[in-house]
């Protein structure tokens, strides 16, 4: 049993005083307010908030930060640089880059991450001796960085859609593919057996561009058999929506519903370009949508219909995706800010509602998150007297703070960040070493 004490904490969106939190077995057993600290308590500074859930991550994309802005371009030209980074990865480099990236996440206030993992094999598609070597590198990286991992194992079989048909994989994409849904099922079954208890496991279709309708149906059957969570990139780009309609006569969301892949266990990543019918389908099936505002802004994807989805009852979550920014406060501020720009109105998501979105757990396999009994024993402490946060009141601190204001992070009752320092040491140095190694690799 571990107990923490704070003079102030945001509990259920309200500012509470003299808060004691008791963790047993890595979960919150008791949350007390107006309860003075005791001698054995670990005292936490500032104001306590629920830790954030990073519901969509590509760890290796951290290598692209600050390297893709010359000469403009589009999502598709950015993707070529991303493929170059992917081609340089091996299990050792992947581990070191992911460990540093995950450490940056924890220091920023994330306690859990859903890693959308598709770099499965060696360049050219050759198999490593252990076909799950890359996945195991991510599992080890998350453990060492002190972040809870949901490994989203991605099925990626096609190279895209063009001229009304799916394309074969190009050479750079071959390492992403198992070749068939059956081979994907066999590899992931082995991983779940060999790494049981080390992470939460889920499945993904990379996108409607990367699987044919028949393959989507096969994957839906596998997910149903396993009762697995499913994540899918969908409706991120207008080109994708148009190509899907030309191929199938349906939007990506309609196609996912038609193939059985859209259920209450499904999380749609991005959902930037949705019709009213798409939103209705999402609401009726109980699917959730993961917004990645800083990435969607960086890639010029567009502004997704967050307010319309919320009004329809669709649960929302956030992710840092390509890690152009790793800062949950930036994601939340952008989620509300983008709605203001699109609607010319303020106040679509209250600060308390944003905190709930930040800690949404079902999409990573956690029914309850936040400062609640039974939830993982995660929290963050925020400096409420910094140049950014001074004067902010109550939950309004969410609209003022940044990752730089996070002083302490507890993950599953493990005090990973204390006094703004991660237990691994200098995160910037970890990142610099990992990135230098990657970009100097042949």
C-alpha positions as CSV (number, residue, x, y, z in Angstrom):
1,X,0.0,0.0,0.0
2,X,1.2,3.5,-0.9
3,X,-0.4,6.8,0.1
4,X,0.0,10.2,-1.4
5,X,-1.1,13.6,0.0
6,X,-1.7,16.9,-1.8
7,X,-3.0,20.2,-0.6
8,X,-5.2,20.5,-3.7
9,X,-6.4,18.1,-6.4
10,X,-8.9,18.1,-9.2
11,X,-11.3,15.3,-8.4
12,X,-14.2,14.8,-10.8
13,X,-13.4,18.2,-12.3
14,X,-13.8,20.0,-9.0
15,X,-10.9,21.5,-6.9
16,X,-10.7,19.6,-3.6
17,X,-8.5,20.4,-0.6
18,X,-6.3,18.1,1.6
19,X,-6.6,15.1,-0.7
20,X,-5.2,11.7,0.3
21,X,-4.9,8.9,-2.3
22,X,-4.3,5.3,-1.3
23,X,-2.9,2.8,-3.9
24,X,-3.1,-1.0,-3.5
25,X,-1.8,-3.3,-6.2
26,X,-1.2,-0.4,-8.5
27,X,-4.8,0.9,-8.4
28,X,-6.6,3.5,-6.4
29,X,-8.3,2.0,-3.3
30,X,-9.4,5.2,-1.7
31,X,-9.6,8.9,-2.6
32,X,-10.2,11.1,0.5
33,X,-10.8,14.9,0.6
34,X,-10.5,17.2,3.6
35,X,-8.2,14.6,5.0
36,X,-4.9,16.0,6.4
37,X,-1.7,14.4,5.5
38,X,-0.2,11.7,7.7
39,X,3.4,10.9,8.5
40,X,3.8,8.0,6.0
41,X,2.2,9.9,3.1
42,X,4.3,10.9,0.1
43,X,3.7,14.7,-0.2
44,X,3.1,16.0,-3.7
45,X,3.5,19.7,-4.7
46,X,1.2,22.0,-6.6
47,X,-2.1,20.8,-7.8
48,X,-2.9,17.1,-8.6
49,X,-4.6,16.2,-11.9
50,X,-5.5,12.8,-13.5
51,X,-2.7,11.6,-15.7
52,X,-3.3,11.6,-19.4
53,X,-3.8,8.7,-21.8
54,X,-2.0,8.9,-25.1
55,X,-4.4,6.9,-27.1
56,X,-2.5,6.9,-30.4
57,X,1.3,6.8,-30.8
58,X,3.9,5.9,-33.5
59,X,7.0,6.0,-31.3
60,X,9.5,6.1,-34.3
61,X,7.7,9.2,-35.7
62,X,9.5,11.2,-33.0
63,X,12.5,11.0,-35.3
64,X,10.7,13.4,-37.7
65,X,10.2,16.3,-35.4
66,X,11.7,19.5,-36.9
67,X,12.8,17.6,-40.1
68,X,9.8,17.9,-42.4
69,X,9.0,21.6,-42.8
70,X,11.2,22.7,-45.7
71,X,9.4,23.3,-49.0
72,X,5.8,22.8,-47.8
73,X,4.3,19.6,-49.2
74,X,1.4,17.4,-48.1
75,X,0.7,14.4,-45.9
76,X,1.9,12.2,-48.8
77,X,5.3,13.9,-49.2
78,X,5.7,13.8,-45.4
79,X,5.1,10.1,-45.6
80,X,8.2,9.6,-47.7
81,X,10.4,11.0,-44.9
82,X,8.5,8.8,-42.5
83,X,9.3,5.7,-44.6
84,X,13.0,6.7,-44.6
85,X,13.0,6.8,-40.8
86,X,11.2,3.4,-40.6
87,X,13.8,1.9,-43.0
88,X,16.6,2.6,-40.5
89,X,15.0,0.8,-37.6
90,X,16.1,-2.4,-36.1
91,X,15.1,-3.9,-32.7
92,X,17.9,-2.2,-30.8
93,X,17.5,1.2,-32.4
94,X,13.7,0.9,-32.0
95,X,14.1,0.1,-28.3
96,X,16.3,3.1,-27.6
97,X,14.2,5.6,-29.6
98,X,10.9,4.3,-28.1
99,X,12.4,4.3,-24.6
100,X,13.4,8.0,-25.0
101,X,10.0,8.9,-26.6
102,X,8.0,7.1,-23.9
103,X,10.1,8.9,-21.2
104,X,9.3,12.2,-22.9
105,X,5.6,11.2,-22.7
106,X,5.7,10.4,-19.0
107,X,7.6,13.6,-18.2
108,X,4.9,15.5,-20.1
109,X,2.1,13.9,-18.1
110,X,1.0,10.8,-19.9
111,X,0.8,7.6,-17.9
112,X,-0.4,5.2,-20.6
113,X,0.1,4.9,-24.3
114,X,-1.5,2.9,-27.1
115,X,1.3,2.2,-29.6
116,X,0.0,1.7,-33.1
117,X,2.7,-0.8,-34.1
118,X,3.3,-1.8,-37.7
119,X,7.1,-2.0,-38.2
120,X,7.0,-5.7,-37.7
121,X,9.8,-7.2,-39.8
122,X,13.3,-6.4,-41.2
123,X,13.7,-4.1,-44.3
124,X,12.3,-5.7,-47.4
125,X,10.0,-7.9,-45.3
126,X,12.6,-10.5,-44.2
127,X,11.7,-12.0,-40.9
128,X,13.8,-11.6,-37.8
129,X,14.6,-14.9,-35.9
130,X,12.0,-13.8,-33.5
131,X,9.1,-12.5,-35.6
132,X,8.0,-10.3,-32.7
133,X,11.4,-8.8,-32.0
134,X,10.2,-5.3,-32.8
135,X,7.1,-5.6,-30.7
136,X,9.2,-6.9,-27.8
137,X,11.5,-3.9,-28.2
138,X,8.5,-1.6,-27.6
139,X,7.3,-3.6,-24.6
140,X,10.8,-3.3,-23.0
141,X,11.0,0.4,-23.8
142,X,7.7,1.1,-22.2
143,X,8.6,-0.9,-19.1
144,X,11.9,0.9,-18.7
145,X,10.3,4.3,-19.3
146,X,7.6,3.7,-16.7
147,X,4.5,4.0,-19.0
148,X,1.6,1.5,-19.2
149,X,1.5,0.1,-22.7
150,X,-1.4,-1.1,-24.9
151,X,0.3,-2.6,-27.9
152,X,-1.9,-2.1,-31.0
153,X,-0.6,-4.8,-33.4
154,X,-1.4,-3.5,-36.9
155,X,-2.5,-5.6,-39.9
156,X,-1.0,-3.9,-43.1
157,X,-1.3,-5.8,-46.3
158,X,-1.8,-3.4,-49.2
159,X,0.1,-0.4,-50.5
160,X,-2.8,2.0,-50.9
161,X,-5.7,2.7,-53.3
162,X,-5.3,4.1,-56.8
163,X,-7.4,4.0,-60.0
164,X,-10.1,2.1,-58.3
165,X,-8.1,-0.8,-56.9
166,X,-5.7,-1.7,-54.0
167,X,-2.0,-1.5,-54.8
168,X,0.7,-4.0,-54.0
169,X,3.1,-3.1,-51.2
170,X,6.1,-1.1,-52.3
171,X,9.6,-2.2,-51.1
172,X,9.6,0.2,-48.2
173,X,6.2,-1.1,-47.0
174,X,7.0,-4.8,-47.1
175,X,8.4,-4.8,-43.6
176,X,5.0,-3.7,-42.3
177,X,3.2,-6.8,-43.7
178,X,2.7,-10.3,-42.5
179,X,1.4,-11.2,-46.0
180,X,-2.1,-12.3,-44.9
181,X,-4.6,-12.0,-42.1
182,X,-3.9,-15.6,-41.2
183,X,-0.2,-15.0,-40.9
184,X,-0.9,-11.8,-38.9
185,X,-3.1,-13.9,-36.5
186,X,-0.4,-16.5,-36.0
187,X,2.3,-14.0,-35.2
188,X,0.1,-12.0,-32.8
189,X,-1.1,-15.1,-31.0
190,X,2.6,-16.0,-30.4
191,X,3.3,-12.6,-29.0
192,X,0.3,-12.6,-26.7
193,X,1.5,-16.0,-25.3
194,X,5.2,-15.0,-25.0
195,X,4.6,-11.5,-23.5
196,X,1.5,-12.3,-21.4
197,X,1.2,-9.8,-18.5
198,X,3.7,-7.4,-19.9
199,X,1.3,-5.2,-21.9
200,X,-2.3,-5.0,-22.9
201,X,-2.8,-6.3,-26.5
202,X,-5.2,-5.2,-29.2
203,X,-5.5,-5.4,-33.0
204,X,-5.7,-2.8,-35.8
205,X,-6.4,-2.4,-39.4
206,X,-3.9,0.2,-40.5
207,X,-6.6,1.8,-42.8
208,X,-9.0,1.0,-45.5
209,X,-6.1,1.8,-47.9
210,X,-4.1,-1.1,-46.4
211,X,-6.6,-3.9,-46.5
212,X,-9.2,-5.0,-49.0
213,X,-12.8,-5.3,-48.0
214,X,-12.4,-9.1,-47.8
215,X,-9.3,-8.7,-45.6
216,X,-11.2,-6.3,-43.3
217,X,-13.9,-9.0,-42.9
218,X,-11.3,-11.5,-42.0
219,X,-9.8,-9.2,-39.4
220,X,-13.2,-8.4,-38.0
221,X,-13.8,-12.2,-37.5
222,X,-10.4,-12.5,-35.7
223,X,-11.2,-9.5,-33.5
224,X,-14.6,-11.0,-32.6
225,X,-13.1,-14.3,-31.8
226,X,-10.6,-12.7,-29.5
227,X,-13.0,-10.1,-28.2
228,X,-10.2,-7.6,-28.9
229,X,-10.1,-3.9,-29.1
230,X,-9.7,-2.6,-32.6
231,X,-8.1,0.7,-33.8
232,X,-8.2,2.0,-37.3
233,X,-6.9,5.1,-39.1
234,X,-10.0,6.4,-40.9
235,X,-11.1,9.5,-42.8
236,X,-7.9,11.4,-42.0
237,X,-7.4,12.7,-45.6
238,X,-9.9,13.8,-48.2
239,X,-8.0,11.8,-50.8
240,X,-8.6,8.7,-48.7
241,X,-12.3,9.3,-48.5
242,X,-12.6,9.9,-52.2
243,X,-10.6,6.8,-53.1
244,X,-12.6,4.6,-50.8
245,X,-15.9,5.9,-52.3
246,X,-14.6,5.3,-55.8
247,X,-13.5,1.7,-54.9
248,X,-16.5,0.6,-52.8
249,X,-19.2,3.2,-53.1
250,X,-18.9,3.8,-49.3
251,X,-17.0,6.2,-47.0
252,X,-14.3,4.6,-44.8
253,X,-16.6,4.5,-41.8
254,X,-19.4,2.9,-43.9
255,X,-17.0,0.3,-45.2
256,X,-15.8,-0.5,-41.7
257,X,-19.4,-0.9,-40.6
258,X,-20.2,-3.1,-43.7
259,X,-17.3,-5.4,-43.0
260,X,-18.1,-5.8,-39.3
261,X,-15.1,-4.0,-38.0
262,X,-17.1,-1.1,-36.5
263,X,-18.3,-2.1,-33.0
264,X,-18.3,-0.8,-29.5
265,X,-14.7,-2.1,-29.2
266,X,-13.5,0.0,-32.1
267,X,-11.6,3.3,-31.9
268,X,-11.4,5.4,-35.0
269,X,-8.1,7.4,-35.2
270,X,-8.5,10.9,-36.6
271,X,-12.0,10.9,-38.2
272,X,-11.3,14.3,-39.6
273,X,-13.6,14.1,-42.6
274,X,-16.9,12.6,-41.5
275,X,-20.4,13.0,-42.9
276,X,-23.5,13.2,-40.8
277,X,-24.1,9.6,-41.7
278,X,-20.7,8.6,-40.5
279,X,-21.2,10.3,-37.2
280,X,-24.6,8.5,-36.8
281,X,-22.9,5.1,-37.5
282,X,-20.2,5.8,-34.9
283,X,-22.9,6.8,-32.3
284,X,-25.1,3.8,-33.0
285,X,-22.2,1.3,-32.8
286,X,-20.7,2.8,-29.6
287,X,-17.3,3.3,-31.3
288,X,-14.9,6.0,-30.0
289,X,-12.8,8.5,-31.9
290,X,-9.2,9.4,-31.1
291,X,-8.3,13.0,-32.1
292,X,-4.6,14.0,-32.5
293,X,-4.9,17.7,-32.9
294,X,-1.2,18.7,-33.0
295,X,-0.5,16.0,-35.7
296,X,-3.6,16.9,-37.7
297,X,-2.5,20.5,-37.6
298,X,1.1,19.6,-38.5
299,X,0.0,17.4,-41.5
300,X,-2.7,19.9,-42.7
301,X,-5.3,17.1,-42.3
302,X,-8.1,19.5,-41.4
303,X,-10.3,20.1,-38.4
304,X,-12.3,17.2,-37.2
305,X,-15.9,17.4,-36.0
306,X,-15.2,16.9,-32.3
307,X,-18.2,18.9,-31.1
308,X,-20.6,17.1,-33.4
309,X,-19.3,13.7,-32.3
310,X,-19.5,14.7,-28.6
311,X,-23.1,15.9,-29.2
312,X,-24.0,12.6,-30.7
313,X,-22.6,10.8,-27.7
314,X,-19.4,9.4,-29.3
315,X,-16.6,9.1,-26.7
316,X,-13.4,11.0,-27.5
317,X,-9.8,10.5,-26.6
318,X,-6.5,12.2,-27.5
319,X,-3.2,11.0,-28.9
320,X,0.1,12.6,-29.9
321,X,0.4,10.4,-33.0
322,X,3.6,11.5,-34.8
323,X,4.9,13.4,-31.8
324,X,5.4,16.8,-33.5
325,X,4.5,17.8,-29.9
326,X,4.3,15.6,-26.8
327,X,2.1,17.6,-24.5
328,X,-1.4,16.6,-23.4
329,X,-2.3,20.1,-22.6
330,X,-1.4,21.2,-26.1
331,X,-3.7,18.5,-27.5
332,X,-6.6,19.5,-25.2
333,X,-6.1,23.2,-25.9
334,X,-6.1,22.5,-29.6
335,X,-9.2,20.3,-29.5
336,X,-11.2,23.2,-28.0
337,X,-9.3,25.8,-30.0
338,X,-9.9,24.2,-33.3
339,X,-13.7,24.1,-32.6
340,X,-13.6,27.8,-31.8
341,X,-11.9,28.5,-35.1
342,X,-14.4,26.4,-37.1
343,X,-17.5,27.7,-35.3
344,X,-16.6,31.2,-34.3
345,X,-17.8,30.3,-30.8
346,X,-16.1,29.5,-27.5
347,X,-16.7,26.9,-24.8
348,X,-17.5,23.7,-26.7
349,X,-15.5,21.6,-24.1
350,X,-15.3,22.8,-20.5
351,X,-11.9,22.3,-18.8
352,X,-13.5,19.5,-16.7
353,X,-14.7,17.8,-19.8
354,X,-11.3,18.1,-21.4
355,X,-9.8,16.3,-18.4
356,X,-12.2,13.4,-18.9
357,X,-11.2,13.2,-22.6
358,X,-7.6,13.3,-21.6
359,X,-7.9,10.3,-19.3
360,X,-10.4,8.2,-21.4
361,X,-9.5,4.6,-20.8
362,X,-11.8,2.1,-22.7
363,X,-9.9,2.6,-25.9
364,X,-6.8,1.2,-24.2
365,X,-8.6,-1.5,-22.2
366,X,-9.1,0.4,-19.0
367,X,-12.8,0.9,-18.2
368,X,-12.0,3.4,-15.4
369,X,-9.3,6.0,-15.4
370,X,-8.6,9.2,-13.4
371,X,-8.7,9.8,-9.7
372,X,-11.3,7.2,-9.0
373,X,-11.5,4.1,-6.9
374,X,-10.5,1.1,-9.0
375,X,-8.6,3.1,-11.6
376,X,-4.9,2.7,-12.2
377,X,-2.9,4.6,-9.6
378,X,-1.8,7.3,-11.9
379,X,-1.6,11.1,-11.3
380,X,0.4,14.2,-12.2
381,X,1.4,17.2,-10.2
382,X,1.3,20.6,-11.8
383,X,3.2,23.7,-10.8
384,X,0.4,26.2,-10.4
385,X,2.6,29.1,-9.8
386,X,4.7,29.1,-13.0
387,X,4.8,31.9,-15.5
388,X,2.1,30.0,-17.5
389,X,-0.2,28.8,-14.7
390,X,-0.1,31.7,-12.2
391,X,-3.6,33.0,-11.6
392,X,-5.4,30.1,-13.3
393,X,-8.3,28.8,-11.2
394,X,-9.7,25.3,-10.7
395,X,-9.9,23.1,-13.8
396,X,-9.1,26.2,-15.9
397,X,-5.4,25.4,-15.3
398,X,-5.9,22.9,-18.2
399,X,-6.2,25.8,-20.6
400,X,-3.0,27.5,-19.2
401,X,-0.5,24.7,-18.4
402,X,2.0,23.0,-20.6
403,X,4.1,19.9,-20.3
404,X,6.8,22.1,-18.8
405,X,4.6,22.6,-15.7
406,X,4.5,18.9,-14.8
407,X,6.7,18.3,-11.8
408,X,5.7,14.8,-10.7
409,X,4.2,11.8,-12.4
410,X,2.9,8.6,-10.7
411,X,2.2,5.5,-12.9
412,X,0.6,2.5,-11.3
413,X,1.9,3.8,-7.9
414,X,5.4,4.1,-9.3
415,X,6.8,7.6,-8.8
416,X,8.4,7.9,-12.2
417,X,9.0,11.6,-12.4
418,X,9.9,13.6,-9.3
419,X,10.8,17.3,-9.1
420,X,10.6,17.4,-12.9
421,X,13.2,14.7,-13.4
422,X,12.5,11.3,-14.9
423,X,14.0,8.3,-13.1
424,X,16.0,7.5,-16.3
425,X,17.7,10.9,-16.0
426,X,18.0,13.5,-18.7
427,X,15.3,12.8,-21.3
428,X,16.7,15.3,-23.8
429,X,20.0,13.4,-23.7
430,X,18.3,10.1,-24.2
431,X,16.5,11.5,-27.2
432,X,19.6,13.1,-28.7
433,X,21.5,9.9,-28.5
434,X,18.7,7.7,-29.9
435,X,18.1,10.1,-32.8
436,X,21.7,10.6,-33.6
437,X,22.1,6.8,-33.8
438,X,19.1,6.4,-36.0
439,X,19.9,9.1,-38.6
440,X,23.5,8.1,-38.8
441,X,22.5,4.4,-39.5
442,X,23.1,3.1,-43.0
